[in-house]
Amino acid sequence: MKGSDECAGRAARSKRADARRNEETLLDAAAAVFVTSGVEAPVRDIAAKAGVGMGTIYRHFPTRADLIIAVYRHQIEACAEAGPALLETSATPHAALGRWIDLFVDFLVTKHGLAAVLQSDNAGFETLHAHFLDRLVPVCARLLDAAVASGEIRPGVDAYELMRGVGNLCIGAPDDPRYDARRLVGYLVAGLHRPG
């Protein structure tokens, strides 16, 4: 009897792990579609990108707001986890910062869409925004500290200010095809670099 209980436990854990992976695949696909097409993109586009049926998406996320909020939280965690990984794998801390800011810009596209979706739920949005700050400001600060310690950027750059500046450069970018926010953000990050 004990052996069958252990097998059942392993099967349940494996099933939960598969369900988590499937949900992550959906969230990654939705984030990619939201970045290119906005948060009002058709669910069929997300399903096609994820390689699943539309029913699978609705089973996990009954409403568009549920999906957008889940993508928002997923992207916060992905950005938070990416910072330390980029520091380990990038040629320099400044390069890691630049790559992280690129991820952050992608995230901001979804974040601006989320704000529109949650207009009627200010408390819910405020809670998510506080989570965003708690998770991402320390990651940005760590990247900045590493770049300062390596002598690549000048000291005194505040993580919150940098993130807010990047956010301000991204406002309205999806609505104006003549405005390239990513290029301007690139100038901002390049401007932090201390000539060597």
Wavefront OBJ file of the C-alpha trace (Angstrom):
o trace
v 0.000 0.000 0.000
v 2.818 2.389 0.863
v 4.401 1.958 -2.590
v 1.162 2.874 -4.365
v 0.784 5.985 -2.159
v 4.309 7.094 -3.109
v 3.588 6.524 -6.812
v 0.353 8.509 -6.522
v 2.221 11.322 -4.739
v 4.886 11.466 -7.469
v 2.209 11.449 -10.173
v 0.337 14.303 -8.457
v 3.546 16.349 -8.108
v 4.396 15.678 -11.753
v 0.902 16.742 -12.798
v 1.176 19.952 -10.734
v 4.587 20.658 -12.288
v 3.119 20.109 -15.765
v 0.195 22.408 -14.969
v 2.629 25.116 -13.759
v 4.714 24.763 -16.932
v 1.577 24.957 -19.082
v 0.439 28.074 -17.262
v 3.891 29.648 -17.659
v 3.805 28.850 -21.388
v 0.424 30.587 -21.628
v 1.669 33.606 -19.690
v 4.840 33.879 -21.787
v 2.776 33.689 -24.978
v 0.268 36.262 -23.706
v 3.080 38.619 -22.664
v 4.691 38.356 -26.108
v 1.373 39.041 -27.851
v 0.576 41.938 -25.502
v 3.985 43.517 -26.203
v 3.446 43.415 -29.979
v -0.337 43.883 -30.203
v -1.483 45.388 -26.900
v -3.646 43.952 -24.137
v -6.743 43.962 -26.346
v -5.162 41.401 -28.708
v -7.505 38.537 -29.637
v -7.340 35.496 -27.354
v -6.988 33.318 -30.481
v -3.605 35.002 -31.145
v -2.441 34.089 -27.646
v -3.725 30.530 -28.038
v -1.910 30.169 -31.360
v 1.328 31.536 -29.891
v 1.057 29.142 -26.916
v 0.055 26.201 -29.118
v -3.163 25.537 -27.175
v -6.892 25.858 -27.727
v -8.804 28.926 -26.605
v -10.675 26.790 -24.068
v -7.391 26.121 -22.277
v -6.821 29.842 -21.822
v -10.354 30.428 -20.532
v -10.021 27.474 -18.149
v -6.946 29.099 -16.560
v -8.069 32.733 -16.930
v -11.862 33.204 -17.172
v -11.646 36.935 -18.008
v -9.239 39.154 -19.911
v -8.529 41.050 -16.685
v -7.550 37.758 -14.991
v -5.137 37.037 -17.832
v -3.637 40.538 -17.843
v -3.108 40.534 -14.072
v -1.508 37.084 -14.244
v 0.798 38.243 -17.056
v 1.673 41.337 -15.033
v 2.633 39.260 -11.982
v 4.473 36.739 -14.160
v 6.505 39.512 -15.801
v 7.369 41.048 -12.436
v 8.804 37.711 -11.317
v 10.599 37.172 -14.634
v 12.212 40.645 -14.395
v 13.149 40.078 -10.764
v 14.781 36.729 -11.552
v 16.483 38.030 -14.694
v 18.571 40.675 -12.900
v 20.914 38.330 -11.001
v 21.060 35.929 -13.962
v 22.078 38.740 -16.313
v 24.806 39.877 -13.908
v 26.269 36.378 -14.036
v 26.044 35.912 -17.806
v 26.658 39.361 -19.307
v 30.070 40.623 -20.330
v 29.826 43.613 -17.979
v 27.433 44.946 -15.325
v 26.511 47.837 -17.659
v 25.600 45.308 -20.372
v 23.512 43.403 -17.811
v 21.743 46.641 -16.865
v 21.002 47.391 -20.531
v 19.586 43.931 -21.148
v 17.498 44.132 -17.972
v 16.117 47.532 -18.975
v 15.058 45.972 -22.319
v 13.047 43.373 -20.394
v 11.628 46.131 -18.223
v 10.491 48.065 -21.323
v 8.614 44.975 -22.550
v 7.013 44.709 -19.133
v 5.944 48.359 -19.197
v 3.870 47.807 -22.330
v 1.757 45.305 -20.406
v 1.732 47.481 -17.284
v 0.214 50.431 -19.144
v -2.470 48.135 -20.530
v -3.146 46.821 -17.060
v -3.755 50.328 -15.769
v -6.522 50.792 -18.325
v -8.101 47.423 -17.461
v -8.077 48.110 -13.705
v -9.333 51.703 -13.779
v -12.374 50.724 -11.761
v -10.339 48.776 -9.172
v -7.893 51.340 -7.835
v -7.112 49.322 -4.675
v -6.255 46.238 -6.756
v -3.985 48.273 -9.001
v -2.271 49.919 -6.014
v -1.554 46.501 -4.484
v -0.005 45.269 -7.741
v 1.999 48.477 -8.116
v 3.391 48.103 -4.578
v 4.379 44.506 -5.402
v 6.047 45.770 -8.577
v 8.121 48.303 -6.628
v 9.009 45.855 -3.839
v 10.281 43.257 -6.323
v 11.933 45.353 -9.041
v 13.498 48.422 -7.424
v 15.993 46.282 -5.430
v 16.931 44.347 -8.593
v 17.595 47.565 -10.510
v 19.574 48.902 -7.532
v 21.728 45.757 -7.502
v 22.476 46.139 -11.227
v 23.334 49.816 -10.754
v 25.557 49.061 -7.746
v 27.455 46.436 -9.746
v 27.962 48.867 -12.641
v 29.175 51.582 -10.228
v 31.543 49.126 -8.499
v 33.007 48.147 -11.882
v 33.565 51.822 -12.716
v 31.220 51.670 -15.736
v 28.725 54.251 -14.516
v 28.965 57.204 -12.217
v 27.621 56.825 -8.674
v 24.444 58.494 -7.527
v 21.923 57.019 -9.969
v 18.798 56.096 -8.025
v 17.038 52.876 -9.111
v 13.529 54.244 -8.596
v 14.314 57.408 -10.579
v 15.837 55.412 -13.428
v 12.853 53.075 -13.579
v 10.445 56.011 -13.433
v 12.361 57.775 -16.209
v 12.236 54.660 -18.389
v 8.525 54.365 -17.643
v 7.905 57.968 -18.637
v 9.760 57.454 -21.927
v 7.462 54.495 -22.667
v 4.139 56.261 -22.055
v 2.106 56.437 -25.234
v 4.720 54.619 -27.326
v 2.289 51.952 -28.607
v -0.081 54.673 -29.847
v 2.455 56.543 -32.019
v 4.330 54.596 -34.699
v 6.750 57.536 -35.173
v 7.895 57.343 -31.536
v 10.545 54.742 -30.695
v 10.650 54.546 -26.914
v 13.144 51.662 -26.922
v 15.641 53.795 -28.874
v 15.285 56.672 -26.406
v 15.625 54.306 -23.444
v 18.788 52.985 -25.112
v 20.152 56.545 -25.199
v 19.336 56.922 -21.512
v 21.171 53.718 -20.554
v 24.111 54.613 -22.823
v 24.241 58.029 -21.147
v 24.843 56.354 -17.794
v 28.061 54.815 -19.129
v 31.208 56.450 -17.843
v 33.827 56.933 -20.577
v 36.714 54.574 -19.921
l 1 2 3 4 5 6 7 8 9 10 11 12 13 14 15 16 17 18 19 20 21 22 23 24 25 26 27 28 29 30 31 32 33 34 35 36 37 38 39 40 41 42 43 44 45 46 47 48 49 50 51 52 53 54 55 56 57 58 59 60 61 62 63 64 65 66 67 68 69 70 71 72 73 74 75 76 77 78 79 80 81 82 83 84 85 86 87 88 89 90 91 92 93 94 95 96 97 98 99 100 101 102 103 104 105 106 107 108 109 110 111 112 113 114 115 116 117 118 119 120 121 122 123 124 125 126 127 128 129 130 131 132 133 134 135 136 137 138 139 140 141 142 143 144 145 146 147 148 149 150 151 152 153 154 155 156 157 158 159 160 161 162 163 164 165 166 167 168 169 170 171 172 173 174 175 176 177 178 179 180 181 182 183 184 185 186 187 188 189 190 191 192 193 194 195 196
